Amino acid sequence: MNRKRLVLNKDSIIYFMCAYITTMYVLNYSKVYQFFMALFVLCTFLVYRRKFMVKSVYLQVATLFFVYFAIHTFLGLTIKKAYSDSYLATLAVNLATSFAICRVLDSREKIETVMKACIIAGFIGVSYILIVDRNNIFSGDLGNGISKPFGWGGSYSHNDIPILACTAISFLSYFRLKTPKNKKLAVRINLLIAYFFLFVILSGARKSLIFAIIGVIIYPFFIYGNKRSSNKIIKVFLGVMTVIVTIYLIMNNSFLYDMIGRRFDGLISGFLTGSFKESSARTRFVMINTAIKAIKAHPIIGQGLNTFRALEGSYETWSHNNYLEIMVSGGIFPLVIYYAMYIYYVFKLKDRTDDVLGALCFSLILYLFIHDMLSVSYIARDASFLLCLLSSYLNIVCKENSIFGSMKI
């Protein structure tokens, strides 16, 4: 019994979570990942028992989201029940995992521990891709379709490891901002950031590059400490110049342009001219038109969870746009509820940007707003993890304010 208390308690459960998060990013959909996910949720439930439930706007919205689509599917409002049932199961699993994450992350120290696990996972994932796919390192499609380690969980899609690298970049920026006087640590952190950032460029992933820029430039220069008058002008100037130089290098260097610049150029020029020449942008344009037609046909109740892939012009996949995907699935109500949560977090976090962790969370919600234009996040475990992280941060702040507010001086 004593050994059990030592191994399984409120302090040690964070390491089960680290194992789950690491496998979620590196070995998603594999049996190994499923094992650690089940182990983490089960152990968290055993440790907290009656206190497993935790207050969180994200958890409330996620629960309402699941209930809405469960009723929606039960009433036969979906055009493809099998598709909706599969995503309902995924939503249920994600919900249980989210409750466990929010329950465990009850201190800044635990949040930092999980962030370090993400950085380690990022280093493992990036290094693996660079070794295994070294022959395609300058192809502009690095890592896409590469089998996961030991063949567990199939293969990586275009953004899987780049998104992990970007998450690691944001977390590394946090540790650099938290310890500004530690020069040796800053050097090591900067080298890791450069390593991850270079990988993102080599991958040619557009939304990952946006996330990387937020982590490297927007978060440290524009968001953190934005209420401080001292050094604000210098920080903004350096940030703007860094963005300009980065864009210039990508668009005017033939090597970088062929790798990633052409993808942005094709997307932007397509929207301006109406003619999409780049294949990825052209595919997304077809998907957007398909989604808009479906929304016009059923704007109030939608056509069913995960049924966009059943439509002609969907390429039998999701719409790559969270706003449209939710509307196609369930109509206006779930869309309003989901993004009301985002807006709530923006207002809650905008006054916390003098706190290095609060500024990080604000940058994450900013990223998710942009990310959702290019991908589907309501079902994504990495997006769910980020929402749990910022939700936990707000709960911690609330607890800290309660403690200090009750202290008599």
VENDAJO-V406251 format. One record per residue. N is the residue number from 1. RES is the residue in three letters. OMEGA is omega as a letter, one per 40 degrees, with the letter a starting at -180 (none if undefined). Layout:
N:RES:OMEGA
N:RES:OMEGA
//
This chain:
1:MET:i
2:ASN:i
3:ARG:i
4:LYS:i
5:ARG:a
6:LEU:a
7:VAL:a
8:LEU:i
9:ASN:a
10:LYS:i
11:ASP:a
12:SER:a
13:ILE:i
14:ILE:a
15:TYR:i
16:PHE:i
17:MET:i
18:CYS:i
19:ALA:i
20:TYR:a
21:ILE:i
22:THR:i
23:THR:i
24:MET:a
25:TYR:a
26:VAL:a
27:LEU:a
28:ASN:a
29:TYR:i
30:SER:i
31:LYS:i
32:VAL:i
33:TYR:a
34:GLN:i
35:PHE:a
36:PHE:i
37:MET:i
38:ALA:i
39:LEU:a
40:PHE:a
41:VAL:a
42:LEU:a
43:CYS:i
44:THR:i
45:PHE:a
46:LEU:a
47:VAL:a
48:TYR:i
49:ARG:a
50:ARG:i
51:LYS:a
52:PHE:a
53:MET:a
54:VAL:a
55:LYS:i
56:SER:i
57:VAL:i
58:TYR:a
59:LEU:i
60:GLN:i
61:VAL:i
62:ALA:i
63:THR:i
64:LEU:i
65:PHE:a
66:PHE:a
67:VAL:a
68:TYR:a
69:PHE:i
70:ALA:i
71:ILE:i
72:HIS:a
73:THR:a
74:PHE:a
75:LEU:i
76:GLY:a
77:LEU:i
78:THR:i
79:ILE:a
80:LYS:a
81:LYS:a
82:ALA:i
83:TYR:a
84:SER:i
85:ASP:a
86:SER:i
87:TYR:i
88:LEU:i
89:ALA:i
90:THR:i
91:LEU:i
92:ALA:i
93:VAL:i
94:ASN:i
95:LEU:i
96:ALA:i
97:THR:a
98:SER:i
99:PHE:a
100:ALA:i
101:ILE:a
102:CYS:i
103:ARG:a
104:VAL:a
105:LEU:a
106:ASP:i
107:SER:i
108:ARG:a
109:GLU:i
110:LYS:i
111:ILE:i
112:GLU:i
113:THR:i
114:VAL:i
115:MET:i
116:LYS:i
117:ALA:i
118:CYS:i
119:ILE:i
120:ILE:i
121:ALA:i
122:GLY:i
123:PHE:i
124:ILE:a
125:GLY:a
126:VAL:a
127:SER:i
128:TYR:a
129:ILE:a
130:LEU:i
131:ILE:a
132:VAL:a
133:ASP:a
134:ARG:i
135:ASN:a
136:ASN:a
137:ILE:a
138:PHE:a
139:SER:a
140:GLY:a
141:ASP:a
142:LEU:i
143:GLY:a
144:ASN:i
145:GLY:i
146:ILE:i
147:SER:i
148:LYS:a
149:PRO:i
150:PHE:a
151:GLY:a
152:TRP:i
153:GLY:i
154:GLY:a
155:SER:a
156:TYR:i
157:SER:a
158:HIS:a
159:ASN:a
160:ASP:a
161:ILE:i
162:PRO:i
163:ILE:i
164:LEU:i
165:ALA:i
166:CYS:i
167:THR:i
168:ALA:i
169:ILE:i
170:SER:a
171:PHE:i
172:LEU:i
173:SER:i
174:TYR:a
175:PHE:i
176:ARG:i
177:LEU:a
178:LYS:a
179:THR:a
180:PRO:a
181:LYS:a
182:ASN:a
183:LYS:a
184:LYS:i
185:LEU:i
186:ALA:i
187:VAL:i
188:ARG:i
189:ILE:a
190:ASN:i
191:LEU:i
192:LEU:i
193:ILE:i
194:ALA:i
195:TYR:a
196:PHE:a
197:PHE:i
198:LEU:i
199:PHE:i
200:VAL:i
201:ILE:a
202:LEU:a
203:SER:a
204:GLY:a
205:ALA:a
206:ARG:a
207:LYS:i
208:SER:i
209:LEU:i
210:ILE:i
211:PHE:a
212:ALA:i
213:ILE:i
214:ILE:a
215:GLY:a
216:VAL:a
217:ILE:a
218:ILE:a
219:TYR:a
220:PRO:a
221:PHE:a
222:PHE:a
223:ILE:a
224:TYR:i
225:GLY:a
226:ASN:i
227:LYS:i
228:ARG:a
229:SER:a
230:SER:i
231:ASN:a
232:LYS:a
233:ILE:i
234:ILE:a
235:LYS:i
236:VAL:i
237:PHE:i
238:LEU:i
239:GLY:i
240:VAL:a
241:MET:i
242:THR:i
243:VAL:a
244:ILE:a
245:VAL:i
246:THR:i
247:ILE:a
248:TYR:a
249:LEU:a
250:ILE:a
251:MET:a
252:ASN:i
253:ASN:a
254:SER:a
255:PHE:a
256:LEU:i
257:TYR:i
258:ASP:a
259:MET:a
260:ILE:a
261:GLY:a
262:ARG:a
263:ARG:i
264:PHE:a
265:ASP:a
266:GLY:a
267:LEU:a
268:ILE:a
269:SER:i
270:GLY:i
271:PHE:a
272:LEU:a
273:THR:a
274:GLY:a
275:SER:a
276:PHE:a
277:LYS:a
278:GLU:a
279:SER:a
280:SER:i
281:ALA:i
282:ARG:i
283:THR:i
284:ARG:i
285:PHE:i
286:VAL:i
287:MET:i
288:ILE:i
289:ASN:i
290:THR:a
291:ALA:a
292:ILE:i
293:LYS:i
294:ALA:i
295:ILE:i
296:LYS:a
297:ALA:a
298:HIS:a
299:PRO:a
300:ILE:a
301:ILE:i
302:GLY:a
303:GLN:i
304:GLY:a
305:LEU:i
306:ASN:a
307:THR:i
308:PHE:a
309:ARG:i
310:ALA:a
311:LEU:i
312:GLU:a
313:GLY:i
314:SER:a
315:TYR:i
316:GLU:i
317:THR:i
318:TRP:a
319:SER:a
320:HIS:i
321:ASN:a
322:ASN:a
323:TYR:a
324:LEU:a
325:GLU:i
326:ILE:i
327:MET:i
328:VAL:a
329:SER:a
330:GLY:i
331:GLY:a
332:ILE:a
333:PHE:i
334:PRO:i
335:LEU:a
336:VAL:a
337:ILE:a
338:TYR:a
339:TYR:i
340:ALA:i
341:MET:i
342:TYR:a
343:ILE:i
344:TYR:a
345:TYR:i
346:VAL:a
347:PHE:i
348:LYS:a
349:LEU:a
350:LYS:i
351:ASP:a
352:ARG:a
353:THR:i
354:ASP:i
355:ASP:a
356:VAL:i
357:LEU:i
358:GLY:i
359:ALA:i
360:LEU:a
361:CYS:i
362:PHE:i
363:SER:i
364:LEU:i
365:ILE:i
366:LEU:i
367:TYR:a
368:LEU:i
369:PHE:a
370:ILE:a
371:HIS:a
372:ASP:i
373:MET:a
374:LEU:a
375:SER:i
376:VAL:a
377:SER:a
378:TYR:a
379:ILE:a
380:ALA:a
381:ARG:i
382:ASP:i
383:ALA:i
384:SER:i
385:PHE:i
386:LEU:i
387:LEU:i
388:CYS:a
389:LEU:a
390:LEU:i
391:SER:i
392:SER:i
393:TYR:a
394:LEU:i
395:ASN:i
396:ILE:i
397:VAL:i
398:CYS:i
399:LYS:i
400:GLU:i
401:ASN:i
402:SER:a
403:ILE:a
404:PHE:i
405:GLY:a
406:SER:i
407:MET:i
408:LYS:a
409:ILE:none
//
